[in-house]
Amino acid sequence: MKVFQSAILIAVVGILYSVNYLLEDMVNPYVIRVIVNCGIGMILAMSLNLVNGCAGQFSLGHAGFMAVGAYTSATLTTVLALSPFFKTDVGVGCAIVTGGVAAALAGYLVGLPSLRLKGDYLAIVTLGFGEIIRIIFLNIEDVGGARGLPGIPPRANFFWVYLWVVITFMALLRLLRSSYGRAILSVRENEIAAESMGVDISKYKIVAFVVSSFFAGIAGGLFAHFQSFIDPNSFVFNKSVEAVIMVVMGGMGSLSGAIFGGIIVTLLPELLRVFEQYRMVIFPLILIILMLVRPMGLFGHKEIWELFKKKASS
Amino acid sequence: MILSVKNLSVNYGLIPAVRNLSMEVAVGETVALIGANGAGKTTILRAISGLIKPASGSVVFDGQDIANVKPHLIVRRGMSHVPERRGIFANLTVYENLLMGAYTRKLLPGDLDEVYSLFPRLAERKKQVAGTLSGGEQQMLAISRALLSRPKLMLLDEPSLGLAPQITKSIFETIQRINKSGTTVLLVEQNAQAALKIAHRGYVLEVGEITFADSSQKLLNNDAVKKAYLGEH
């Protein structure tokens, strides 16, 4: 089994690498940009899905975690870059992971109020957190303040972003299928019953926040090293709302749903460019229609493969 | 005594819900706690299983004071609580709900079969999402889930709630079977008749205080109890 898994992993890396090669050779940079942004959207949506969809908490500050990841990693590869190592693929990769860890720490701090607050109230606390983070970066002159941070080595290409999409997907899928994952779901379903089963609900709420913000931080780091420029306006409240839309659209608690949500919310506005000034009227209209047709999101609580299995058996 | 509650008081904010209550449950017994709406029955169960903190008093379970122990740790000591309105995980399947029941320990191969033989209906529906079960089936699931933590003492909060008399009867028979196979049961009920029929002893609760405590037989024949709870005049 171990051999089989590593074989698949090598195959995935190989495929991603060759696709990356082909893309850079044959497709125009705009299309690559959209595809990579879809990947970043997927990671963001999958990570938020863990808190909002699986653990049943309501976070509206995901852009904040993304900002922590983006600024931490970008600072390491620009302002603090002590050696040329930090401009290489490996160096940037380390910086991005460090950004994820920093975001996870922030997630721990924000997770603490979630032990006492629920629903709308928690949403307001996380919203406030997201804004505070943004304003802190706005006021640190060493990372550019309002002017932003330029000159970030653009090392995150299609290959690295989609490698992280695969890692995020596998990690969260394994987490959700373990007894850890079931405990997280039970917190969403019924806190009192979960406690009566012996689940330490405080612990699992925090775990959900920490893991989720780690991957949001990764998304932020990739974003920074793809754009090669970040400023506090990249992480406004709108970005958090976008992440929530991705999760709700895909279906709360559905990992594959989050992937589709990430694609739809990133891709639709681009596809709608043909409508020019009506673009931002048509985009929300499509979202409204989608929600009316599928009120539980695309896949509800289920995964895409479970939907097909059900159809096949009935 | 597997459970002894002494001078327990519980407040909600400034309002006292339970005052100076003492009760005991011996190993192997089924004890019923009966009383009207708002008497404090659910509050007492929640205080025993740690879901709410008592203002004062002690709860001694299996020789140790657990009044300030967190609920998820109390489960590990061998007490499981079937919450009011069953508290099933509605979006998970029956099977996943049962797995959650064994959360605190390793599930052994025969464990699920044991539960399925107690409630064959659950075996038929194990892949179904629990929220789509009928009320009776949900109660069966809640009881099975609590059993899977292998409790020494099982607390049941209104198992008859919202069930047809026929189903109530079969649920209570199963509770009796569970008790006979060695699990001590503390049962909270509004349906005093059904509860006292399967219990060895009973406590009658009125606005946060115990007014009668006796064997089930004697309570069933007690005129005051009859008048207040058993619908006879």
Interface residues (C-beta under 8 A of the other chain):
Chain A: S179 R182 A183 L185 S186 R188 E189 N190 I192 A193 A194 E195 S196 M197 G198 V199 D200 I201 G253 H301
Chain B: S49 L51 K70 P71 H72 L73 V75 R76 S80 H81 V82 P83 G87 I88 F89 A90 N91 L92 E96 L99 M100 G101 Y103 T104 R145 A146 S149
